[in-house]
């Protein structure tokens, strides 16, 4: 039987028009949280980096709130076998 560990990549977009900020946070299996925004400016860049470390995308969820300005939160759930 394969045992898995799980992680979460969160992409957060906040702003309106040309004034916006995109950030990426990695939630590791041990519960730690790391701002990884500096490692890339797209979700694909971060997912490819995670894939090179053995992570597989399990699901993706998007929350959008456009009441005042724009806020988007994308959650990418990943897993990999325990070594």
Biopython code that builds the backbone (N, CA, C, O; Angstrom):
import numpy as np
from Bio.PDB.StructureBuilder import StructureBuilder

atoms = [
    (1, "UNK", "N", (0.840, -1.176, 0.000)),
    (1, "UNK", "CA", (0.000, 0.000, 0.000)),
    (1, "UNK", "C", (0.891, 1.247, 0.000)),
    (1, "UNK", "O", (1.886, 1.305, 0.722)),
    (2, "UNK", "N", (0.529, 2.230, -0.805)),
    (2, "UNK", "CA", (1.282, 3.471, -0.896)),
    (2, "UNK", "C", (0.783, 4.462, 0.159)),
    (2, "UNK", "O", (-0.420, 4.677, 0.307)),
    (3, "UNK", "N", (1.705, 5.047, 0.872)),
    (3, "UNK", "CA", (1.367, 6.110, 1.826)),
    (3, "UNK", "C", (1.702, 7.443, 1.160)),
    (3, "UNK", "O", (2.721, 7.561, 0.480)),
    (4, "UNK", "N", (0.855, 8.430, 1.354)),
    (4, "UNK", "CA", (0.999, 9.725, 0.691)),
    (4, "UNK", "C", (1.229, 10.834, 1.693)),
    (4, "UNK", "O", (0.845, 10.731, 2.858)),
    (5, "UNK", "N", (1.863, 11.899, 1.222)),
    (5, "UNK", "CA", (1.890, 13.151, 1.962)),
    (5, "UNK", "C", (1.272, 14.208, 1.055)),
    (5, "UNK", "O", (1.307, 14.093, -0.170)),
    (6, "UNK", "N", (0.712, 15.226, 1.670)),
    (6, "UNK", "CA", (-0.049, 16.227, 0.922)),
    (6, "UNK", "C", (0.487, 17.629, 1.194)),
    (6, "UNK", "O", (1.041, 17.913, 2.256)),
    (7, "UNK", "N", (0.304, 18.490, 0.205)),
    (7, "UNK", "CA", (0.710, 19.893, 0.326)),
    (7, "UNK", "C", (-0.321, 20.749, -0.401)),
    (7, "UNK", "O", (-1.174, 20.240, -1.128)),
    (8, "UNK", "N", (-0.225, 22.034, -0.194)),
    (8, "UNK", "CA", (-1.171, 22.969, -0.789)),
    (8, "UNK", "C", (-0.408, 24.179, -1.317)),
    (8, "UNK", "O", (0.420, 24.757, -0.612)),
    (9, "UNK", "N", (-0.692, 24.559, -2.562)),
    (9, "UNK", "CA", (-0.176, 25.783, -3.155)),
    (9, "UNK", "C", (-1.352, 26.741, -3.303)),
    (9, "UNK", "O", (-2.369, 26.392, -3.901)),
    (10, "UNK", "N", (-1.214, 27.952, -2.758)),
    (10, "UNK", "CA", (-2.292, 28.937, -2.836)),
    (10, "UNK", "C", (-1.797, 30.144, -3.627)),
    (10, "UNK", "O", (-0.777, 30.748, -3.296)),
    (11, "UNK", "N", (-2.543, 30.480, -4.677)),
    (11, "UNK", "CA", (-2.280, 31.683, -5.477)),
    (11, "UNK", "C", (-3.348, 32.702, -5.111)),
    (11, "UNK", "O", (-4.543, 32.414, -5.187)),
    (12, "UNK", "N", (-2.918, 33.887, -4.716)),
    (12, "UNK", "CA", (-3.855, 34.934, -4.326)),
    (12, "UNK", "C", (-3.619, 36.160, -5.202)),
    (12, "UNK", "O", (-2.506, 36.680, -5.277)),
    (13, "UNK", "N", (-4.684, 36.612, -5.864)),
    (13, "UNK", "CA", (-4.656, 37.813, -6.699)),
    (13, "UNK", "C", (-5.554, 38.840, -6.037)),
    (13, "UNK", "O", (-6.729, 38.574, -5.785)),
    (14, "UNK", "N", (-5.008, 40.008, -5.756)),
    (14, "UNK", "CA", (-5.796, 41.071, -5.153)),
    (14, "UNK", "C", (-5.517, 42.364, -5.894)),
    (14, "UNK", "O", (-4.362, 42.689, -6.165)),
    (15, "UNK", "N", (-6.555, 43.096, -6.220)),
    (15, "UNK", "CA", (-6.356, 44.379, -6.851)),
    (15, "UNK", "C", (-7.464, 44.729, -7.812)),
    (15, "UNK", "O", (-8.504, 44.074, -7.881)),
    (16, "UNK", "N", (-7.199, 45.793, -8.555)),
    (16, "UNK", "CA", (-8.180, 46.265, -9.519)),
    (16, "UNK", "C", (-7.424, 46.940, -10.653)),
    (16, "UNK", "O", (-6.537, 47.759, -10.413)),
    (17, "UNK", "N", (-7.772, 46.598, -11.878)),
    (17, "UNK", "CA", (-7.124, 47.208, -13.030)),
    (17, "UNK", "C", (-5.632, 46.945, -13.028)),
    (17, "UNK", "O", (-5.181, 45.806, -12.906)),
    (18, "UNK", "N", (-4.870, 48.032, -13.166)),
    (18, "UNK", "CA", (-3.409, 47.907, -13.211)),
    (18, "UNK", "C", (-2.769, 47.827, -11.834)),
    (18, "UNK", "O", (-1.572, 47.559, -11.723)),
    (19, "UNK", "N", (-3.539, 48.053, -10.797)),
    (19, "UNK", "CA", (-3.027, 47.980, -9.431)),
    (19, "UNK", "C", (-3.402, 46.632, -8.831)),
    (19, "UNK", "O", (-4.494, 46.463, -8.288)),
    (20, "UNK", "N", (-2.493, 45.683, -8.934)),
    (20, "UNK", "CA", (-2.784, 44.353, -8.406)),
    (20, "UNK", "C", (-1.525, 43.728, -7.822)),
    (20, "UNK", "O", (-0.404, 44.160, -8.094)),
    (21, "UNK", "N", (-1.743, 42.715, -7.025)),
    (21, "UNK", "CA", (-0.647, 41.973, -6.396)),
    (21, "UNK", "C", (-0.989, 40.489, -6.464)),
    (21, "UNK", "O", (-2.098, 40.082, -6.117)),
    (22, "UNK", "N", (-0.037, 39.690, -6.910)),
    (22, "UNK", "CA", (-0.204, 38.236, -6.954)),
    (22, "UNK", "C", (0.822, 37.633, -6.012)),
    (22, "UNK", "O", (2.004, 37.975, -6.063)),
    (23, "UNK", "N", (0.363, 36.728, -5.148)),
    (23, "UNK", "CA", (1.285, 36.053, -4.233)),
    (23, "UNK", "C", (1.026, 34.551, -4.266)),
    (23, "UNK", "O", (-0.068, 34.096, -4.597)),
    (24, "UNK", "N", (2.065, 33.793, -3.912)),
    (24, "UNK", "CA", (1.986, 32.342, -3.858)),
    (24, "UNK", "C", (2.503, 31.889, -2.495)),
    (24, "UNK", "O", (3.562, 32.328, -2.048)),
    (25, "UNK", "N", (1.747, 31.006, -1.839)),
    (25, "UNK", "CA", (2.151, 30.462, -0.540)),
    (25, "UNK", "C", (2.100, 28.941, -0.624)),
    (25, "UNK", "O", (1.143, 28.368, -1.144)),
    (26, "UNK", "N", (3.147, 28.293, -0.104)),
    (26, "UNK", "CA", (3.260, 26.836, -0.083)),
    (26, "UNK", "C", (3.003, 26.358, 1.344)),
    (26, "UNK", "O", (3.682, 26.779, 2.280)),
    (27, "UNK", "N", (2.023, 25.480, 1.499)),
    (27, "UNK", "CA", (1.719, 24.851, 2.784)),
    (27, "UNK", "C", (2.275, 23.437, 2.726)),
    (27, "UNK", "O", (1.741, 22.588, 2.012)),
    (28, "UNK", "N", (3.327, 23.182, 3.461)),
    (28, "UNK", "CA", (4.046, 21.906, 3.422)),
    (28, "UNK", "C", (3.338, 20.845, 4.267)),
    (28, "UNK", "O", (2.479, 21.169, 5.087)),
    (29, "UNK", "N", (3.705, 19.576, 4.063)),
    (29, "UNK", "CA", (3.086, 18.493, 4.838)),
    (29, "UNK", "C", (3.258, 18.628, 6.351)),
    (29, "UNK", "O", (2.434, 18.131, 7.118)),
    (30, "UNK", "N", (4.328, 19.299, 6.779)),
    (30, "UNK", "CA", (4.552, 19.449, 8.223)),
    (30, "UNK", "C", (3.773, 20.610, 8.830)),
    (30, "UNK", "O", (3.887, 20.881, 10.026)),
    (31, "UNK", "N", (2.972, 21.304, 7.998)),
    (31, "UNK", "CA", (2.160, 22.407, 8.489)),
    (31, "UNK", "C", (2.814, 23.768, 8.348)),
    (31, "UNK", "O", (2.195, 24.792, 8.637)),
    (32, "UNK", "N", (4.061, 23.784, 7.906)),
    (32, "UNK", "CA", (4.736, 25.072, 7.735)),
    (32, "UNK", "C", (4.188, 25.803, 6.512)),
    (32, "UNK", "O", (3.626, 25.196, 5.601)),
    (33, "UNK", "N", (4.366, 27.114, 6.519)),
    (33, "UNK", "CA", (3.853, 27.966, 5.447)),
    (33, "UNK", "C", (4.999, 28.852, 4.964)),
    (33, "UNK", "O", (5.679, 29.493, 5.766)),
    (34, "UNK", "N", (5.211, 28.883, 3.615)),
    (34, "UNK", "CA", (6.314, 29.637, 3.040)),
    (34, "UNK", "C", (5.825, 30.487, 1.878)),
    (34, "UNK", "O", (5.139, 29.987, 0.986)),
    (35, "UNK", "N", (6.172, 31.759, 1.885)),
    (35, "UNK", "CA", (5.872, 32.635, 0.756)),
    (35, "UNK", "C", (6.883, 32.308, -0.340)),
    (35, "UNK", "O", (8.081, 32.529, -0.166)),
    (36, "UNK", "N", (6.401, 31.780, -1.472)),
    (36, "UNK", "CA", (7.280, 31.384, -2.572)),
    (36, "UNK", "C", (7.071, 32.267, -3.799)),
    (36, "UNK", "O", (7.425, 31.880, -4.913)),
    (37, "UNK", "N", (6.505, 33.437, -3.599)),
    (37, "UNK", "CA", (6.218, 34.349, -4.696)),
    (37, "UNK", "C", (7.460, 34.632, -5.532)),
    (37, "UNK", "O", (7.366, 34.721, -6.756)),
    (38, "UNK", "N", (8.593, 34.771, -4.913)),
    (38, "UNK", "CA", (9.825, 35.131, -5.624)),
    (38, "UNK", "C", (10.294, 34.048, -6.594)),
    (38, "UNK", "O", (11.114, 34.332, -7.467)),
    (39, "UNK", "N", (9.795, 32.812, -6.466)),
    (39, "UNK", "CA", (10.251, 31.716, -7.325)),
    (39, "UNK", "C", (9.566, 31.679, -8.684)),
    (39, "UNK", "O", (9.953, 30.870, -9.528)),
    (40, "UNK", "N", (8.575, 32.512, -8.928)),
    (40, "UNK", "CA", (7.898, 32.522, -10.220)),
    (40, "UNK", "C", (6.669, 33.393, -10.171)),
    (40, "UNK", "O", (6.132, 33.672, -9.098)),
    (41, "UNK", "N", (6.214, 33.832, -11.358)),
    (41, "UNK", "CA", (5.069, 34.731, -11.380)),
    (41, "UNK", "C", (3.809, 34.091, -11.947)),
    (41, "UNK", "O", (2.811, 34.780, -12.159)),
    (42, "UNK", "N", (3.838, 32.779, -12.197)),
    (42, "UNK", "CA", (2.642, 32.078, -12.662)),
    (42, "UNK", "C", (2.439, 30.790, -11.878)),
    (42, "UNK", "O", (3.385, 30.210, -11.344)),
    (43, "UNK", "N", (1.193, 30.360, -11.821)),
    (43, "UNK", "CA", (0.892, 29.093, -11.150)),
    (43, "UNK", "C", (1.591, 27.938, -11.859)),
    (43, "UNK", "O", (2.053, 27.001, -11.208)),
    (44, "UNK", "N", (1.671, 27.997, -13.192)),
    (44, "UNK", "CA", (2.323, 26.930, -13.953)),
    (44, "UNK", "C", (3.789, 26.789, -13.546)),
    (44, "UNK", "O", (4.285, 25.673, -13.394)),
    (45, "UNK", "N", (4.481, 27.913, -13.370)),
    (45, "UNK", "CA", (5.884, 27.865, -12.945)),
    (45, "UNK", "C", (6.013, 27.157, -11.599)),
    (45, "UNK", "O", (6.909, 26.335, -11.408)),
    (46, "UNK", "N", (5.117, 27.477, -10.669)),
    (46, "UNK", "CA", (5.179, 26.857, -9.343)),
    (46, "UNK", "C", (4.785, 25.378, -9.398)),
    (46, "UNK", "O", (5.400, 24.551, -8.724)),
    (47, "UNK", "N", (3.774, 25.042, -10.188)),
    (47, "UNK", "CA", (3.363, 23.639, -10.301)),
    (47, "UNK", "C", (4.450, 22.803, -10.974)),
    (47, "UNK", "O", (4.685, 21.664, -10.570)),
    (48, "UNK", "N", (5.111, 23.345, -11.985)),
    (48, "UNK", "CA", (6.209, 22.619, -12.625)),
    (48, "UNK", "C", (7.369, 22.406, -11.665)),
    (48, "UNK", "O", (7.992, 21.344, -11.668)),
    (49, "UNK", "N", (7.661, 23.402, -10.851)),
    (49, "UNK", "CA", (8.721, 23.250, -9.851)),
    (49, "UNK", "C", (8.360, 22.170, -8.835)),
    (49, "UNK", "O", (9.200, 21.349, -8.467)),
    (50, "UNK", "N", (7.101, 22.177, -8.384)),
    (50, "UNK", "CA", (6.643, 21.142, -7.447)),
    (50, "UNK", "C", (6.683, 19.764, -8.108)),
    (50, "UNK", "O", (7.048, 18.777, -7.469)),
    (51, "UNK", "N", (6.306, 19.695, -9.389)),
    (51, "UNK", "CA", (6.343, 18.423, -10.112)),
    (51, "UNK", "C", (7.747, 17.845, -10.196)),
    (51, "UNK", "O", (7.925, 16.630, -10.110)),
    (52, "UNK", "N", (8.740, 18.702, -10.363)),
    (52, "UNK", "CA", (10.132, 18.228, -10.392)),
    (52, "UNK", "C", (10.549, 17.653, -9.040)),
    (52, "UNK", "O", (11.487, 16.859, -8.965)),
    (53, "UNK", "N", (9.856, 18.052, -7.974)),
    (53, "UNK", "CA", (10.136, 17.522, -6.636)),
    (53, "UNK", "C", (9.248, 16.320, -6.301)),
    (53, "UNK", "O", (9.216, 15.866, -5.157)),
    (54, "UNK", "N", (8.525, 15.805, -7.311)),
    (54, "UNK", "CA", (7.730, 14.604, -7.106)),
    (54, "UNK", "C", (6.273, 14.825, -6.760)),
    (54, "UNK", "O", (5.549, 13.859, -6.522)),
    (55, "UNK", "N", (5.815, 16.085, -6.723)),
    (55, "UNK", "CA", (4.430, 16.376, -6.373)),
    (55, "UNK", "C", (3.517, 16.211, -7.578)),
    (55, "UNK", "O", (3.882, 16.573, -8.697)),
    (56, "UNK", "N", (2.334, 15.665, -7.346)),
    (56, "UNK", "CA", (1.312, 15.477, -8.376)),
    (56, "UNK", "C", (0.077, 16.298, -8.009)),
    (56, "UNK", "O", (-0.389, 16.257, -6.870)),
    (57, "UNK", "N", (-0.445, 17.038, -8.976)),
    (57, "UNK", "CA", (-1.653, 17.829, -8.751)),
    (57, "UNK", "C", (-2.849, 16.902, -8.614)),
    (57, "UNK", "O", (-3.090, 16.053, -9.472)),
    (58, "UNK", "N", (-3.595, 17.071, -7.529)),
    (58, "UNK", "CA", (-4.772, 16.246, -7.258)),
    (58, "UNK", "C", (-6.048, 17.003, -7.612)),
    (58, "UNK", "O", (-6.959, 16.446, -8.224)),
    (59, "UNK", "N", (-6.106, 18.278, -7.222)),
    (59, "UNK", "CA", (-7.288, 19.082, -7.536)),
    (59, "UNK", "C", (-6.931, 20.559, -7.489)),
    (59, "UNK", "O", (-5.922, 20.964, -6.912)),
    (60, "UNK", "N", (-7.795, 21.351, -8.118)),
    (60, "UNK", "CA", (-7.638, 22.800, -8.109)),
    (60, "UNK", "C", (-9.006, 23.416, -7.857)),
    (60, "UNK", "O", (-10.013, 22.975, -8.411)),
    (61, "UNK", "N", (-9.027, 24.445, -7.010)),
    (61, "UNK", "CA", (-10.272, 25.120, -6.640)),
    (61, "UNK", "C", (-10.043, 26.618, -6.770)),
    (61, "UNK", "O", (-8.978, 27.119, -6.410)),
    (62, "UNK", "N", (-11.042, 27.334, -7.283)),
    (62, "UNK", "CA", (-10.946, 28.775, -7.446)),
    (62, "UNK", "C", (-12.088, 29.455, -6.705)),
    (62, "UNK", "O", (-13.242, 29.041, -6.817)),
    (63, "UNK", "N", (-11.760, 30.509, -5.942)),
    (63, "UNK", "CA", (-12.752, 31.368, -5.303)),
    (63, "UNK", "C", (-12.562, 32.763, -5.864)),
    (63, "UNK", "O", (-11.445, 33.281, -5.875)),
    (64, "UNK", "N", (-13.650, 33.384, -6.334)),
    (64, "UNK", "CA", (-13.576, 34.731, -6.892)),
    (64, "UNK", "C", (-14.590, 35.618, -6.182)),
    (64, "UNK", "O", (-15.746, 35.234, -6.006)),
    (65, "UNK", "N", (-14.150, 36.810, -5.774)),
    (65, "UNK", "CA", (-15.028, 37.784, -5.148)),
    (65, "UNK", "C", (-14.832, 39.102, -5.895)),
    (65, "UNK", "O", (-13.779, 39.729, -5.781)),
    (66, "UNK", "N", (-15.831, 39.520, -6.650)),
    (66, "UNK", "CA", (-15.715, 40.740, -7.434)),
    (66, "UNK", "C", (-16.640, 41.844, -6.947)),
    (66, "UNK", "O", (-17.049, 42.688, -7.743)),
    (67, "UNK", "N", (-16.979, 41.863, -5.671)),
    (67, "UNK", "CA", (-17.887, 42.874, -5.141)),
    (67, "UNK", "C", (-17.227, 44.254, -5.194)),
    (67, "UNK", "O", (-17.783, 45.179, -5.786)),
    (68, "UNK", "N", (-16.069, 44.400, -4.594)),
    (68, "UNK", "CA", (-15.314, 45.650, -4.652)),
    (68, "UNK", "C", (-13.904, 45.291, -5.084)),
    (68, "UNK", "O", (-13.131, 44.722, -4.314)),
    (69, "UNK", "N", (-13.576, 45.634, -6.333)),
    (69, "UNK", "CA", (-12.278, 45.226, -6.844)),
    (69, "UNK", "C", (-12.308, 43.749, -7.145)),
    (69, "UNK", "O", (-13.380, 43.167, -7.311)),
    (70, "UNK", "N", (-11.170, 43.151, -7.216)),
    (70, "UNK", "CA", (-11.090, 41.732, -7.532)),
    (70, "UNK", "C", (-10.237, 41.011, -6.510)),
    (70, "UNK", "O", (-9.176, 41.488, -6.106)),
    (71, "UNK", "N", (-10.713, 39.875, -6.111)),
    (71, "UNK", "CA", (-9.934, 38.971, -5.281)),
    (71, "UNK", "C", (-10.136, 37.574, -5.843)),
    (71, "UNK", "O", (-11.268, 37.109, -5.982)),
    (72, "UNK", "N", (-9.049, 36.917, -6.160)),
    (72, "UNK", "CA", (-9.110, 35.530, -6.617)),
    (72, "UNK", "C", (-8.180, 34.713, -5.742)),
    (72, "UNK", "O", (-7.060, 35.133, -5.450)),
    (73, "UNK", "N", (-8.642, 33.557, -5.329)),
    (73, "UNK", "CA", (-7.819, 32.624, -4.579)),
    (73, "UNK", "C", (-7.909, 31.286, -5.290)),
    (73, "UNK", "O", (-8.993, 30.725, -5.450)),
    (74, "UNK", "N", (-6.764, 30.786, -5.711)),
    (74, "UNK", "CA", (-6.703, 29.468, -6.349)),
    (74, "UNK", "C", (-5.949, 28.547, -5.403)),
    (74, "UNK", "O", (-4.869, 28.886, -4.919)),
    (75, "UNK", "N", (-6.522, 27.389, -5.147)),
    (75, "UNK", "CA", (-5.896, 26.399, -4.271)),
    (75, "UNK", "C", (-5.567, 25.164, -5.094)),
    (75, "UNK", "O", (-6.439, 24.582, -5.739)),
    (76, "UNK", "N", (-4.301, 24.772, -5.064)),
    (76, "UNK", "CA", (-3.828, 23.601, -5.788)),
    (76, "UNK", "C", (-3.413, 22.550, -4.757)),
    (76, "UNK", "O", (-2.444, 22.744, -4.022)),
    (77, "UNK", "N", (-4.141, 21.451, -4.708)),
    (77, "UNK", "CA", (-3.871, 20.373, -3.762)),
    (77, "UNK", "C", (-2.945, 19.369, -4.451)),
    (77, "UNK", "O", (-3.212, 18.934, -5.571)),
    (78, "UNK", "N", (-1.852, 19.006, -3.768)),
    (78, "UNK", "CA", (-0.857, 18.120, -4.347)),
    (78, "UNK", "C", (-0.577, 16.953, -3.415)),
    (78, "UNK", "O", (-0.816, 17.025, -2.210)),
    (79, "UNK", "N", (-0.066, 15.878, -3.999)),
    (79, "UNK", "CA", (0.337, 14.719, -3.193)),
    (79, "UNK", "C", (1.583, 14.107, -3.805)),
    (79, "UNK", "O", (1.881, 14.306, -4.983)),
    (80, "UNK", "N", (2.309, 13.352, -2.975)),
    (80, "UNK", "CA", (3.435, 12.549, -3.458)),
    (80, "UNK", "C", (3.614, 11.383, -2.501)),
    (80, "UNK", "O", (3.249, 11.469, -1.329)),
    (81, "UNK", "N", (4.172, 10.301, -3.000)),
    (81, "UNK", "CA", (4.367, 9.143, -2.120)),
    (81, "UNK", "C", (5.418, 9.460, -1.051)),
    (81, "UNK", "O", (6.399, 10.157, -1.311)),
    (82, "UNK", "N", (5.194, 8.941, 0.131)),
    (82, "UNK", "CA", (6.197, 9.066, 1.192)),
    (82, "UNK", "C", (7.404, 8.221, 0.811)),
    (82, "UNK", "O", (7.277, 7.104, 0.310)),
    (83, "UNK", "N", (8.564, 8.781, 1.061)),
    (83, "UNK", "CA", (9.811, 8.044, 0.708)),
    (83, "UNK", "C", (10.100, 6.961, 1.697)),
    (83, "UNK", "O", (11.095, 6.249, 1.561)),
]
sb = StructureBuilder()
sb.init_structure("model")
sb.init_model(0)
sb.init_chain("A")
sb.init_seg("    ")
for serial, (resi, resn, name, xyz) in enumerate(atoms, 1):
    if name == "N":
        sb.init_residue(resn, " ", resi, " ")
    sb.init_atom(name, np.array(xyz, "f"), 0.0, 1.0, " ", f" {name:<3s}", serial, name[0])
structure = sb.get_structure()
